[in-house]
Amino acid sequence: MNNSPDIVFIFWERNQSDRRAPRRIVQATVIGSANPCRNLLNPNDRFSRAQRCLLDNGFEREIQEEFGNFGVSVFVRSS
């Protein structure tokens, strides 16, 4: 029996010239599984869609930090 949590790190950015522009994924790293959301974690995909999928599938957002137009979010799902 595997009791390790699933962890998803998402590095994202927003268009510098438009603060209202959607956040886009730069890179996503998965430890364990991100199913059924794995197909939403590609570079240039919208962060909001990936976040919604992860939250709807048992993940909790543990960290979200913004650094100007860049940020990182960490999601964890316990078994």
C-alpha positions as CSV (number, residue, x, y, z in Angstrom):
1,M,0.0,0.0,0.0
2,N,1.4,3.4,-1.0
3,N,0.8,6.2,1.4
4,S,2.9,8.8,-0.3
5,P,1.1,12.0,-1.3
6,D,0.8,13.2,-4.8
7,I,2.4,16.6,-5.2
8,V,2.2,19.1,-8.1
9,F,4.5,22.1,-8.5
10,I,3.4,24.7,-11.0
11,F,5.5,27.6,-12.1
12,W,3.4,30.2,-13.9
13,E,3.7,33.6,-15.5
14,R,1.5,36.4,-16.6
15,N,1.9,38.7,-19.6
16,Q,3.9,41.7,-18.3
17,S,2.0,44.2,-20.5
18,D,-1.4,43.1,-19.3
19,R,-1.9,42.3,-15.6
20,R,-5.4,41.0,-16.4
21,A,-4.1,38.4,-18.8
22,P,-4.5,34.8,-17.7
23,R,-1.7,33.1,-15.9
24,R,0.1,30.5,-18.1
25,I,2.0,27.5,-17.0
26,V,5.8,27.7,-17.6
27,Q,6.6,24.3,-16.1
28,A,4.9,21.7,-14.0
29,T,6.5,19.0,-12.0
30,V,4.6,16.0,-10.6
31,I,5.6,13.7,-7.8
32,G,3.3,10.7,-7.8
33,S,0.3,11.2,-9.9
34,A,-1.7,14.2,-11.2
35,N,-4.5,12.1,-12.8
36,P,-6.9,13.0,-14.2
37,C,-5.4,16.5,-14.6
38,R,-2.0,15.6,-16.2
39,N,-3.1,16.7,-19.6
40,L,-3.7,20.3,-18.3
41,L,-0.1,20.8,-17.0
42,N,1.7,21.6,-20.2
43,P,3.7,24.7,-20.9
44,N,1.5,27.6,-22.0
45,D,-1.7,25.9,-20.7
46,R,-3.9,28.2,-18.6
47,F,-3.1,27.9,-14.9
48,S,-6.7,28.5,-13.9
49,R,-7.9,25.3,-15.7
50,A,-5.2,23.2,-14.2
51,Q,-5.9,24.6,-10.7
52,R,-9.6,24.0,-11.0
53,C,-9.0,20.4,-12.1
54,L,-6.6,19.7,-9.3
55,L,-8.9,21.2,-6.6
56,D,-11.9,19.3,-8.0
57,N,-9.9,16.0,-7.8
58,G,-8.8,15.9,-4.2
59,F,-5.7,18.2,-4.2
60,E,-5.3,21.1,-1.8
61,R,-3.3,24.2,-2.6
62,E,-0.6,24.3,0.1
63,I,1.5,27.2,-1.3
64,Q,0.9,30.1,-3.7
65,E,3.6,32.8,-4.0
66,E,3.7,35.6,-6.5
67,F,6.8,37.4,-7.6
68,G,5.6,40.2,-9.9
69,N,4.5,38.5,-13.1
70,F,5.8,35.0,-12.0
71,G,4.6,32.7,-9.3
72,V,4.6,29.2,-8.0
73,S,1.8,27.1,-6.6
74,V,2.1,23.7,-4.9
75,F,-0.8,21.3,-4.7
76,V,-0.9,18.1,-2.5
77,R,-3.3,15.1,-2.5
78,S,-3.0,12.7,0.4
79,S,-3.8,9.0,-0.3
